[in-house]
Amino acid sequence: MMSLLIVDDNAKIRRLLKSLVADLASAIHECSNGKEALTAYAAHQPDFVLMDIAMTEMDGITATQQITTADPAAKIIIVTNYDETGLREAAQSAGAFAYVLKDNLLDVRRLLRSTTA
């Protein structure tokens, strides 16, 4: 079993993601912005981070870059509404493991299952 960190400013999305992957994870931690994600990542060292992009305090791209700089082995999956080439490239440059759109949330589950199988 894996541990996860869900980072999204929308509590409904966090709950939805949590219910979608609950059976895959032994521990799921949540926070609502990139700044909190840095602290939560350091505290919990999750196997995967599900990271939104647009958040207050610190956006997901910046948080991803800071986490992957501190821990190059971090696996961060960007989970967003924004299907833009520039953001996909920024996420990749920041060290994101994958990029999933919120209208395809089942892809998150498939991705987690395929990387831990």
N, C-alpha and C positions, 0 to 999 in steps of 0.2 A: 504494500500500500504506500501511497505517496502523500506528501503534505503539499497544500496549496495556499497561496495568498491571492485573494481577490481584491482588486483595487478599482473601485468605480464610485463616482460621486452620487449615483442613483441607487438608493437602497433596494428598490424593486429589482433592478438588474443584478445586484449582488445576490439577492435571494434566489432569483431565477437560475443564475450560474451555479449557486451552491446546490440547489435541488438537482440540477442537471448532472453534476459530477460527484455528488455525495457518496455514492457507492464505490467510487474509484479512490477516494482519499481517506486516510486515517485521521488527518487533521486539516481543517480549513480555517484560515484566519482571514479577516476582512479589514479593510480601511477605505477611506473615502477620498484620499488625494495622494499625489505623488510624494509629498513631504512625509506623510504618515507611512507611506510604503517603504521609504528608506529605513526608518526605525523598525518597522515590522519585519522587513527582510533580514536585517541584522539580528533581531531577536529570535526569529523562528527558522531562518535558513530553509525556506520551503523548496521542494523539488521543482515546482513551477509557479510562476506568477501570471495571473490573468489581469492584464493592465489596460485600462481605458486610456484614451488620449486626452480628451478635453475635460480638465478638472481644475478646481480652484487651487490656490497655494502653489502647486507645481504640476505641470502637465505630465502625461505619461511618457512622452519621448525623453524629456529631461530626466525623469526618475529612472527610466530604463538605462539611459547612458550612465548615470551615477551608480546604479546597482551593478551593471556589467563592468564598469571600470574597477569597482571594488572587488567584484567576484566574476572573473571572466567565464566561469562555468555556469553562471546563472541562466536559467531557461525562462525567458519572458515571452508570453504570447500576448500580443496586442489584440484587444477585443474592442472594436470601435464601430461607429456608424459611418465613418469617413472612408470612402473608397476612392482615394486620390493617390495618384502616382507619387507625388511629392512626399506625402506622409508615409507611404510604404517605403520609399527610399530612406527617409529620415529615420524610420523605425529600424530598418536594416542597418543603417550606419550606427545607430545607437546600440546595436547588439541584440535586437529582438530575435527570438528563436522562430517566431511565426507571426502571421497577421491574419486575423479572422474578423469578418464582419458580423455585427450583432444580428443581422437578419439570417445568419447561417450558424446559430449557436451550437447546433449539433456537430459542426466541424470541430469545435473545441473538444468535445467528448471523443470524437474519432481520433483527433491528434494526440490527446493524452493517452488513449488506449494503445495507439500504434507505437508510441515512444516508450511505453512501459511493458509492452508485450514480450 
